[in-house]
Amino acid sequence: MSKQLPTIRTPRLLLRPFVLEDAPALHELVKEREIASTTLNIPHPYEEEMAKVWISNHAPRWEKQEMAVFAITEASAGLVGTISLRLELAHQRGELGYWIGIPFWGKGYATEATRAVIKFGFEHMKLNRIHAAHLTRNPASGRVMLKVGMTFEGVLREHILKWGEFEDVAKYSILRREYDSQGPFEIDTEIVSREDQVPS
């Protein structure tokens, strides 16, 4: 497995490793309360130094095959969000997580990026299962999961303590055999080398 996280090109997006220079743009997107409110682990307020520390942890975690974290970028807009796979290779599974910055909601970026990373997980990482979760008060995230072929598995009641309130969490998954039976995603997805990256 490469020590460098690959870059993935889709019709509109480039999913690439974060670099420290992304910290200001990342901070501008993730500092909004609405982003923290609908995700499981993002704190609020979110300081720019937190972005730098978070980015600096990506390469070591990829080298240990613990997590793959991609910056979601678009040619004209630059950074629009992030998507990740938390890896448990002993069980050939990964947990998908993502968020899109508020200015870019409603453009289908989450769905496009999620399809690409599911393909990466099954075809490049040889996973058997990819799963994801969202707070039940954020149904838009669940719609993305259904669009990419995931199956709703159920609700974990009061599973998360978020800002002093217990939250229900909806769980979804897709198995390798289900991905194979659906046929390849109708998306032009290409893994490119670091040298071939398109600047964003």
C-alpha positions in Angstrom: 0.0 0.0 0.0 1.3 3.4 -0.9 2.6 5.6 1.9 1.0 8.6 0.1 -2.8 8.8 0.1 -4.0 8.6 -3.5 -5.9 11.4 -5.1 -9.3 10.7 -6.7 -10.7 12.7 -9.7 -14.5 12.7 -10.4 -16.4 14.7 -13.0 -16.5 17.8 -10.9 -14.3 17.2 -7.9 -10.8 16.3 -6.9 -10.4 14.4 -3.6 -6.9 14.9 -2.5 -4.8 14.8 0.7 -5.0 17.9 2.9 -1.9 20.1 3.2 -1.2 22.6 6.0 -1.9 25.4 3.5 -5.6 24.3 3.5 -6.0 25.2 7.2 -7.4 28.8 6.7 -9.9 27.6 4.1 -10.8 24.6 6.2 -11.3 26.8 9.2 -13.6 29.2 7.3 -15.9 26.3 6.5 -15.8 24.2 9.6 -16.1 27.1 12.1 -19.8 27.5 11.4 -22.1 26.2 14.2 -24.3 24.4 11.7 -21.4 22.2 10.7 -20.5 21.2 14.2 -24.2 20.8 15.2 -24.8 18.0 12.6 -21.6 16.1 12.9 -20.5 13.7 15.6 -17.0 14.9 16.5 -16.4 18.5 15.4 -16.2 20.9 18.3 -17.6 24.5 18.4 -16.1 27.0 18.5 -13.4 25.7 16.1 -10.1 27.6 16.1 -7.7 27.7 13.1 -5.0 26.0 15.1 -7.3 23.0 15.5 -7.4 22.8 11.7 -3.6 22.7 11.5 -3.4 20.0 14.2 -6.1 17.9 12.5 -4.4 18.1 9.1 -1.0 17.2 10.6 -2.5 13.9 11.9 -3.6 12.6 8.5 -0.4 11.3 7.0 0.6 9.3 10.1 -2.8 7.8 10.3 -2.8 6.8 6.6 0.7 5.3 7.0 -0.7 3.1 9.9 -3.7 2.3 7.7 -6.1 3.7 10.3 -7.8 6.4 8.3 -8.0 7.9 4.8 -9.0 11.6 4.9 -9.6 13.5 1.6 -10.1 17.2 1.0 -13.1 17.7 -1.3 -12.1 20.3 -3.8 -13.8 21.9 -6.9 -11.8 23.7 -9.6 -13.4 27.2 -9.2 -14.4 27.0 -5.5 -11.4 25.3 -4.0 -12.0 23.4 -0.7 -15.7 22.6 -0.3 -15.6 19.9 2.4 -14.0 16.7 3.6 -14.7 13.0 3.4 -12.9 10.1 5.3 -12.8 6.4 5.8 -11.9 5.2 9.3 -10.3 1.8 8.6 -10.5 -1.5 10.5 -8.6 -3.7 8.1 -8.6 -6.7 10.5 -12.3 -6.8 9.8 -12.1 -5.4 6.2 -14.4 -2.6 7.0 -14.4 1.2 7.0 -16.6 3.9 8.5 -17.5 6.7 6.2 -17.7 10.3 7.4 -18.2 13.6 5.5 -19.3 17.2 5.7 -19.8 19.9 3.1 -19.4 23.6 3.7 -22.6 25.6 4.0 -22.0 27.7 0.8 -21.9 24.4 -1.2 -25.0 22.6 0.1 -27.5 21.4 -2.4 -25.0 20.9 -5.3 -24.7 17.1 -5.0 -21.0 17.3 -3.9 -21.6 14.9 -0.9 -23.1 12.3 -3.1 -20.4 12.5 -5.8 -17.6 12.3 -3.3 -19.3 9.5 -1.3 -19.6 7.4 -4.4 -16.0 7.9 -5.2 -14.8 7.0 -1.7 -17.0 3.9 -1.6 -15.5 2.8 -4.9 -12.0 3.5 -3.5 -12.8 1.5 -0.3 -14.0 -1.6 -2.2 -11.7 -1.6 -5.2 -8.5 -0.1 -3.8 -8.7 -0.9 -0.1 -10.4 -4.3 -0.7 -13.0 -3.7 2.1 -16.0 -6.0 2.6 -18.2 -3.5 4.5 -18.5 0.3 4.5 -20.8 1.8 7.1 -21.9 5.3 8.1 -24.1 7.1 10.7 -25.8 10.4 11.1 -27.8 12.2 13.7 -31.5 11.5 13.1 -32.3 15.3 13.1 -30.0 15.5 10.0 -32.1 13.5 7.4 -30.2 15.1 4.4 -27.2 13.0 5.3 -29.4 9.8 5.3 -30.6 10.7 1.8 -27.0 10.8 0.6 -26.4 7.3 2.0 -29.5 5.9 0.3 -28.5 7.5 -3.0 -25.2 5.7 -3.0 -26.7 2.3 -2.4 -26.4 2.0 1.4 -29.0 0.1 3.4 -30.6 1.6 6.5 -29.8 -0.7 9.4 -31.7 1.0 12.3 -31.5 3.7 14.9 -29.2 3.6 18.0 -31.4 5.4 20.5 -29.7 8.2 22.6 -26.3 6.9 21.4 -24.4 10.2 21.3 -24.2 12.9 24.0 -23.9 16.1 21.9 -23.7 19.5 23.7 -25.5 18.1 26.8 -28.3 16.3 24.9 -28.6 12.6 24.0 -29.0 12.1 20.3 -30.4 9.2 18.3 -28.1 8.0 15.5 -29.2 6.3 12.2 -26.9 3.6 10.8 -26.4 2.6 7.2 -24.0 0.2 5.4 -23.1 -1.3 2.1 -21.4 -4.7 1.6 -18.9 -5.6 -1.1 -21.3 -8.1 -2.6 -24.1 -5.5 -2.8 -21.7 -3.0 -4.5 -20.7 -5.7 -7.0 -24.3 -6.7 -7.7 -25.3 -3.1 -8.4 -22.7 -2.8 -11.1 -20.1 0.0 -11.2 -21.2 3.4 -10.1 -22.2 5.5 -13.1 -19.4 8.0 -12.3 -16.1 8.6 -14.0 -13.7 8.1 -11.1 -10.0 7.9 -11.5 -7.2 7.5 -8.9 -4.3 9.7 -10.0 -0.8 9.9 -8.7 0.5 12.8 -6.6 2.4 14.1 -9.6 -0.7 14.1 -11.8 -2.9 16.1 -9.4 -4.9 19.0 -10.7 -4.2 22.1 -8.6 -7.2 23.4 -6.7 
